[in-house]
Amino acid sequence: MSYKKVPGTFAWWFQRISGSFLIILIFIHFIDVHFIFGVENLEYETVAEKWNKPFWRIMDALMLVFGMIHGANGIESILLDYKKIRKYKAYWFFFIRAISAVTIIIGSWIIVTFSPEEGSVAKYESPVAEMRDESGSHE
């Protein structure tokens, strides 16, 4: 049986495949943030340094795209379960897909164009660093 003959089969398969990719990507992200860099070191400088490597930009872009499409597809599946909403399905789907598309476009634009300016890292004062300075604990 071909997926083209049964409506919704492609969405069902995409949900499983994107979910599998997201599990892997989020696991790598979790290990990176919590064990390699450390949450306490998660500041502008750390992210700027991390995004200087193409691997992390690609990984974040994949998480963004797969996560948004996976989430939009899931919301559409939930909406299809409600009979009262079915007659407005086209409007709801357009709304969900438009928000997802705008989020993907803005997020991708930020990931692609992010470039810390010369000296901008030195100008940035993180709230965590300010709190450490006020408390007098310099580690």
Helices and strands as residue ranges (DSSP letters): H 9-31, I 32-37, G 39-41, H 44-50, H 54-80, H 83-86, H 89-113, H 120-123, H 127-135
